[in-house]
């Protein structure tokens, strides 16, 4: 029910952002190699629309609804003492798992359900971002003229660099999300969201898993292409 309410509130602005991004990306433009061909421009427009839709949805999920901002402010020490800042990895996860498991043994499945939803949600939160960055990097290489593409002798050359760059970007995005939530906690003077290092670890792990899937698909594609040629 909560998920349905979320989508009912944020689906219209996400769709509007996607349509606007698609329209702007379809405008005539020039690349360094001259005018982009129609197929390349269409792919860029689709990627821009997906990115806009995802960014609006991501911002809604991690920052909204906002708390009430009053005159009171909270310091880092106060938030840490209140439990709104968790800096020990895995400790809070194990504690929540133990409590949820004990409640499940008593016949109360709600805490375990909430625990799994939160952890799985953090794991998959930045997976679409990793996929979009990977596709954008692939499009950028494809849009260049053949003479300017990096010629590689090995099948893995370039893919490893792309994984490192995209994964570093995913970690940076996750850190910015946690810092943004921390700033809102301090400005509102409340424990609105828990700033947890485990969220950073789960976000990064989910992004890495998505990148490994993309890497595997790319390797298989290159192998099949080489066999055909």
N, C-alpha and C positions, 0 to 999 in steps of 0.2 A: 504494500500500500504506500509506503514511504517512497519507494522507487518510482511508482506511478505518479505520485504528487510531484516528485522532482522533475520527471520528464514532461509533465503537463505544464510546468512553469518555465522550463528552460529550452524545450524543443523549438518553440517559435523563434526566439532570438538566435539560436544556433543555426537554424535553417536560413534565416535572413542573412546572417554573417557568411554562410556558405555560398549563397546566391550572389552576394555582393563580391566576394572574393573571386568567384568563377567569372563574373562579368568583367571585373578589372583585369584579370589575367588574360582574358580574350581580346583585350584592346591591342591594336597594332603596336608592335615594338621591334626593336632591332637588337640583335646580339652582336658580339664581337666578330662573328663570322658572317654578318649580314642578317637579312630578314629570316626569322624562324619559320620553318616549314609548318604547315597547318597541323600535322600530326603532333609535332613537338609542342606547339602552343596549346593544343587540346589536352595533352597529358599534363602540362603545367597548370592549366586551369582546373583540372580535376584534382590535382594535388593541393592546389591553393584552397579549393572548396572544402576538401576533407580536413585540411589543417585548420581552417577557420572554424568549422563545426566542432572539431575536437578541442580547440583552445577555449571556446566559449563553454563547452561542457566541462572541461577540466577546471576552469576558473570557478564555475558554479559549484562543483563538487568539493573543492578544497577551501573556498573562501566564503561561501554563502550557505545559509543566511548569516549576516553579520551580527555581532552582539550589539547591545546598547552601549553607546559611548557616553560616559558621564565625565565628571570632573576628576574622578579618582584615577590614579595611575598605579601601575604595579611595577616593581623592580624585578630584576632577574632573580635576586635572592628570594623574594617573596613567592615568585612563581615556582622556583625550585623546591622550596619548602612545602608548597601546596600540592606538589606532585604534577604540575603542569609541564615540567621539563624533565625528560628522562634521558640520561647520558650513558647509562650502562647497557650495552647490547645484550640481548637475549634474556636478561634478568626479568624484565616485565613480561616478556612473552611466556616464559616458563611459569611465572606466578599466575598469569591469567589462565594458562592452560590447566594448571593444577586446580584452580578454583572452579573453572568450567567443568572439568572432569568430575570433580567431587559433586557438583550440582547435578550433573548428568546421571551419576550413580544414584542420586536420590529421586530421580524421575523428572527433574527440571531441565529440559533441553534448551531453554531460551539462552542462557549464558554461553553455551557451546556454539549455538547457532550464531550469536552475535560475534563471538570470537573468530569463527571461521569466515564470516562475511567481512569483518574488518581486515583480517590478514590477507585473504584472497584479493580483496579490493585494493589493498596497498601493493600487492604483487603485480596486478594487471593494470594499475593506474597509468603507468608510463609506457606500457607495451605499444599502444598505438603511436606514441611519439617516436619510439625507436624505429618502428616500421616506416613512418612518414619520413624521418630523417634519412633512412636507408634508401628509400625510393627517390627522395630528392637528390641524394648524391649520385644515384644511378642515372637519373634524368640529366643532371648537370654534365656528366661524362658523355652521355649519349647525344646531347645537344651540341657538343663541340664538333668541329670538323675532324675528319679522320686523321688529318695530318697533325693535329694538336693533341690527339689522345695519347696517353702514355702507353707506349708499346712495352709489353711485358713478355718475358720468356716463360714464366711459370704461371700455372693456373691460379695459384693463391696470391700472386702479387697484386696489391691494391685492395683486396678484400680485408686483409688484416689491418691495414691502416684505417680503412673505413670503420671497422669495428671499434678501434681505439678512439677515434674522433667522436663517433656517435655515442659511445658509452660514456665518454667524458662529458658530453653535452647533457646526457640523461642525469648523471650525478649532479651536475650544476643546477639543472631544473629542479630536482628533488630538494637540493639545499635551499634554493630560493623559495620554494613552497614552505618549507619548515621555518625559514627566517621570516617570511611574510606572516605566517600564523603566530610566530612569537611576537612580532611587532604589534599585531592586532590584540593579542593578550595583554601586552604592556599598556597599550593605549586605552583599552576598555577596562583595565583593572580587574579582569576576571580570568578564570580558567576555561576559556571558550573552546580551545582545542589543545590537546596534549602534543607538545613538541617532542617527538620520540625519535631517537636515533635508529630504532628498529624500523620505522617507516622509511628512513633513508636507505637502509640495507635492503628492505623488501622492494622498494621502487627500483633500486639499482639492479637487484637480482632479476626482477621481471624484465627490465630492459635488456639485460644481457641474454636472457633466455630467448627473447624475440630476435635479437641480433644473431644468435647462433642458428636459429631456424632460417633466417634470411641468408646467412652464410652457406648453410647446407644446400638450400635451394639454388643459390648462385653457382656453387660448385657443380651440382648435378646438371644444371643448365649448360654450363661451359663444357662439361664432359660430353653431353649429348650433341652439342653443336660441333665439337671437334670430330666426333665420330661421323657426322654427316658430311663434313668437309674432307 
